[in-house]
Amino acid sequence: MAEPLTDDEVARLAVFWAHAARAQLARLGKALNRLDNSSGRGEASPTVGDWWQVAAERHFALLAIAHVVKACSRLEALPRFPDADLFTYLRHYAEHWEDPSGRAGRTLAEIRPEHTEEPIAFWPERFALHGVFSDDLDAWLAEVDRVARSTDGSGLPMPDPSTPLD
């Protein structure tokens, strides 16, 4: 059986997933703006590909955010997000193609009775994912990154937090 992760390993994973989640949120924002600007490209409406891009970016953003939530639950020094459970269950619901009556679906119905499959609202500068604003998520992820870096004592190199992944 594998040994549990050390605090330094959890801190490094928190940095990794916070970095990935911020990149995915940025990509989701760009995909949403393409939907909004489709008429500017001479198209009458967004293409199927545009909608698929939004769905993919949302899926991977939920996955990355859920990993940050898990790292925060394992390392007490890391800041918690008020709606952390929401993102974990949304990830479970999407990742496992779950039936609404399954465990994640039932829990979502309890913690967010208004939950539907794809509630995204967007404006040119930000969007809300299941009622949580992207800039609030980004600020939390930046704080997780900062605290995790200060917690990691391994001395191993990490990318600069301002270096984009895409």
N, C-alpha and C positions, 0 to 999 in steps of 0.2 A: 504494500500500500504506500502511496506517495506521501511524503511529508507535507504538512500544511505550509502554505506560503509564508515567508518572513514578512515583516512589516515593510522592509525595503522593497521586496518584490511586489507587494500590493501597491506601494506608493508609485513604483515605476509603471505598473499596469494602469493606475489611475491617470498618470500623465499621458500614457499612450492613448487610452480610450477617451479622455477629455479632448485631446488633440484631434482624434478621429471624429468625435461627436461634433466639435465646432466646425470641422471641414464639411461634414455631412449636412449640418444645418445651413451652412453657406450655400452648398450645392442645392439643397431643397429650395432655399430662397430664390436662387437663380432660375430654377426650373419653374417655380410659381410665377416669376416675373415674365418668363417666356410665354406662359399661358395668357397672361394679361396683355402682353405686347404682340400677340399673334397677328392681329390686324395690321400692325406696323410692318410685318413681313409680307404683306400682300395676301394673307390668308384670311378667309372668311371666319374661321374658327380654329381653335387649337386642333392639332392633329392627334391621332391615336398615340403616336410616338411621344408627343408632348405629355399626354396624360400618363403614359407608362413611365416616362422619366420621373415625373412627380411621385408616382407610386414607389418606384425603386429608391429614390432619395429618401422618402419618408420611412420606408422599411429599414434602410441601413442607418438612418438617424436614430430610430427607436432602438435598434440593436446596440449601437454605440452608447447611447444614453443609459440603457439598462446595464451595460458593463460598468459604467461610471457609478451608477447607483450601488451595484454590488461591491465595488472597491470601497465606496464610502461606508458601506455597512460593515466592512471588515477592518477598517482603520479609523479609530475614534477621532483622530485629529482632523479628518477631512470633513468639510462642511456638508450638511444634508440639504437636500432640496425639498421644499414643502410637499410637492406633488410627486415625490420619488416613486411611491408605490404605483401610481397611475401609469408611469412610463414602463415600469417592470411588467405590469399586467398587459399593457398594450403590446409590448414586445412579445410576450408569451402568446397572446391571442393571435397576432399576425404570424409569428414564426411557426406556430404549430397548426395553422389553418384550423383553428379551433371552432367548434360548434358553439353558438351563443350560450348553450346550456352547460358548457364545460366549466372547469374551475376558474379559468381566467375570465371567461364571459360572465359568469355569475358574480365574481368579485367586482368586475367593472360595473356591472349593473347596480351593485351595492354602493360603491364609492363614487360613481358618476352615473346616476340614473339617466342622464341625458346622452350618454355615450351612444354614438353611432359609428359605423365603420370608418369613415374618412372625414371627420370634422376639421377642416382647415379653413381659416379665414386669412386673407392676405392683402397687404397694402404695398406700395412701392418700396418702403424702407424696412418693413418687418412683417411677420406673420404670426398667427396664433395656431398652435398645434394642440388640439383638444382643450382649448381655453387657456393655454399657457403661452405667453408671448415669447417669441424667439430671442429677444434681447435679454429677457430674464434668464432663460436657459443659458445663453452665451455668457452672461455675467457669472452665473454659478459655475459653469465649466471652467472659466478663466480662474476663478478662485480655487477650485479643486486643483487645477494645474499648479497654481502658485504654492498652495499649502503642501501638496504632494512632493513637489520639487524640494521644498525646504525640509521635508520629513525624510526623504531618501538619503541614506548615509552610505550608499554603495560606492559612490564615486564613479559610477559608470556614465559614459556620455549620453546625453539626451539632446534631441533637436531643440533649437530655439523655439519658444512658444509662438513667436510671430511668423515662423516659417510655415507657409501653407502646404498642405499635403497634395493639393491638386495642381 
